[in-house]
Amino acid sequence: MLSKLEEGQDSVSEATFSALSNHLPTSIALYRRLQFMNMQGGKTANSHVLSLFECPEIFTVAYLDFSRGPETEMWIYSSTERLPGGEIEARCQRQILEILERMRFIESSYVVANGARLTPGIVFIGSLHEKTLNFLEERQRVNSVSEPFLKYVFKSVNLPPAIAFKDGDLDYSEIRKRDIPLVLSRSPIPRKERTVVLFPSVAIAVDDEPVAWGFLGADASLTSLHVEEGRRGQGLAKAVATKLFLDKASIYGPEKLYHADVGTKNLQSQGVCKSLGGKADFCVHWAWIRL
């Protein structure tokens, strides 16, 4: 029998963090998203953390915030993603469905207070493990889904040292509020300014204007890594990523683990990740899931 579903809005229990920590790096996306709740703007009045623990080895945890739509509204981790199949898998799958069932009631309350959602009855899940996606596809709960993304994981011991520039016109900085329109115009990911301003950033500037940049997202993944034309082929993407991991990731927590989601056809970004010692052992997706 499943344990009682626990739900919170303001904080995350030590037991939840401990369980997710024991499943790193597979659980890294949700683990970092829950850490992000402690940062400015990292949670709203509509944030929910839902968890089901049957035992230390069988659990499912999710973060949900309908107010962030149409951007990513949910992250979920189930211990079946790391552990072998069989009975553990079946129990975790029941937990996943129970959490989705609870979200129907959360959605109803949200709509009463805030008005209709753009995607009623559907939640947008980010960094969804391929194993959980496959289960939801079998249950016909997937409305639409992205291409697969390789989940690259990096360890601090494998990172190169921060790159010092020999070219005197290059300097490290951060993305400022006035730079955000440029950043959004260069990104294929539809993001809102309200979200980007919350993310830790590193930029490389020439004459105080950014020519390369990147961010750590709400789940601390390396995101929106970009180098302007004319500055490519100089190792700037690698420099930005290294600086982000070494200088910014500790804002989330002390764990010296970092991650990035890279399209299976994006060979250039895969090359950057490999040059940083990254390894990809599984794929994730962005998916619109029926509640």
N, C-alpha and C positions, 0 to 999 in steps of 0.2 A: 504494500500500500504506500502511496506517495505521502510524503510529509506535507504539512500545511504550507501553502504558498505564502511567503513573506514578501511584504511590499513596503518600501520606504521612499521618501522624496528628498530628504535633506542630507543624508549621510549613508555610508556603506559600512556594514559591520566588519569587525576584524576577522571574523570567521570566513566571510565571503572573500575578502582580500587574500587571506591565507590559502584558501582552496584554489583560487585562481593563480596565486603565486606558485603553488606546487605544480601547476600545469603549464607554466611558461616553458618555451616561448609560444606554444600553440594558442594559448589564451591571451596573447599580448594585446590584441586590439581592444577587447572589452576591458582588460585590466587597466590599460592606459586611459580609456574613456572614463572609467570610474575615478581614476586619479584626477582627471581633468575637472571633475566636479568641484574640487577644492581650489581651483583657479578662478580668477575674476571672469565672470560671464560663463563659467563652465556648467552651470545648471540654471534652470528657470523654475517658475512655479508649476510648470507642467512636467518636470522631470520625475521619472519613476524608475526605481530599481526593484526588479522582481527576481526572487530566488526560490528554488526548490532543492532541498538537500534530503536525499533518502539515506545516504551514508557518505563518508568522505570521498568515496570513489564514484558515487552516482549523484550528480547534481547538474542543474542548469541555472544560469544567471543571465538576465537581460537588462539593458538600459533602454528606456523609451522616453521620447519627448516629441509629441505630435506638433508642438509649436515650431519645430525646426524645419518642417516641410516647406517647400519641396526638396530641401536638402536631406541628408541622411537623418532618419528619425530613430533608428534602433540599431543596437549591437547586441548579439547574443552569443553565448558560449555554453556548450554542453560537453560534459566530460567524455561522451562517446567519441568526440573528435580526436581525442588523444589515446583512448583506451581501446582494446580490441572489441569485436562485436559480441554477438550472443545475447545473453540475458541483460548485461549492462546496457547494450545498445537499445534493446526494447524498452527498458525502463526510462532511459533518457529521452527516447522519442515520445513517450507518454508525457514526460515533463514539458517538452517543447510545445506539444499541443495544448496542455493546460495553461501555459503562459500565454499563448495566442488567444485562447478562449477568454482569459482575464482581460486581455487588451480590448476586446469588444466593449466591455463595460467602461473601461477607461476612456475609450473613444466616445462613447455616448455622453459621458460627463463632460468631456472636453468640448464637444459640439454644443451642448447646452450653454456652456460658459463663453465660448469663443466664436460660435458660428460654424457653418459647414466647412469641412476639409476639402481640399482639391481632389483627394483620392479616397473617398469614403469606403470603408471596409477593407482598405489595403494599406499596409505599412511598408516603408522603404527601409530595407535593412542593408547596412554596409559591412564590408569585409566578412561576408557570410561563408563559412567553411564549406568546401565542396561536399563533404559528407552530409552535413545538415541540409544543404540544398537538395541533394539527391533524395533524401527522405521526404522533404516537402514536395518535390516533384512527383514522387510516388503517390502522395496523398492529394495530388491535384490542387495544391495550395499556391503554386507559383503563377502569378499573373504575367510577369515578364522578368527577364534577367539579362544582365550584362554579359559580355565576353568574360572568359576566365582571366584572372590576374594572378601571377606568381607572387606568393608571399615570401619576400626576402627578409631574412633575419640577420642582424649584424651583432657582433660582440665587440666590446671596446678593445679587447686584446688583439683583435685582427685589424683594427682601423689603422690607416696610415696617420702620421702626425699631421697636425694642422699645417696647411700650406702657406708659406710666407712668399709674398710676391716680389719678384725681382723687378718687374715693371713698375716704375715709380708712380704711374698714374692710376694704379689699381689700389683699392682700399676696402676693407670690410666695413659694413654698416648694417642697418636694419631697414626693413620696408616701413616707410612712414605713411600716415593716413593719405597724404597727397599723392603717394605712389600707387595706391590701390586701384584706381581706374586703369592704369597701365597694366598692372598685374592681371586684373580680370579680363582685359582685352586679349591677353596672350594665352589664357588658359582655356583648354577645351572642356574643363569641368565647370558646369554652371553653379557658381557660388555667389552668395550675397555679401556685400560689404560688411554687414553686421557680424558675419561669421569670420571673415578673414582678419578683421582687426583683433580678434581674440587669439590668433595663432602666433606662437614664437616664430621669428623670421631671422634669416641672414641674407644680406645682399652684398654684392660686390659692386662698388661704385666707381665711376670715372667723373671727375669734376662734380661730385655730389649727386650724380644721377645714376640710378641702378642700371647695370648692364647684365647682371645675373642675380638670381634669387631663388629662394626656396623656403618652405614652411614646415613646421611640424603640426599636423592636424589635430582635431579633437581627440583622436586616438593615438596621437604622437607619431603617426606614420609620416614618412617623408613625402611631401606633396607639393604640387605646383612648381617643381624644379624646372627652371627655365634659364636659357642663355640667349641673349639677343644675337641676331645675325651680325656677322662681322667680328664677333668675339668667340665664336665657337671653335673647337679644336685646340683650346688653350688650357684645358683642364679645369675650367671654372665651375662646371657642374660638380665635379668631384670635390673641389675646394669648398663649395657651399654646403654640400651634404656632410662632409667631415666636420665642418665648423658647427653645423646644427646639432649633430650627434654629441660632439664633445662639450659644447658650451650651453646648449639649450635643453637637452633632454632631461637633465636633472631637475628641471622645474616640475616635471610630472612626478618623479620619484627617484630613489637612489639606484634602481636596477640598471646595470650597464648593458642593457639590451635595447636594440633599435629595430625598426622594421619599415618596409616599403612595399607597396602593391604595384606591380608592373605588368602591363599587358603582355600576353604571350607572344605578340608580334612586334613588340617595342624593343627591338634588338639593341638600339642605342642606350636606352635606360638600363636594360639588363647588363650591358657592358659596364656602365657606371657602378651598378650594384656589385658586380663581381670584382671590380677593381678595389672596392671597399671591403672585400672579404665576405660579402653577403652570400648566403646559401638559401635556396628555395626548395622546400620539401613538400609543399602542398599548394593548392590554388584556392582563391576566394572569389566571390562574386558580389555585385550589388544587385539586389533583387527586390521586386515589388511582390509582397506576399499577402495572400488573402487571410483575413482574420477569421 
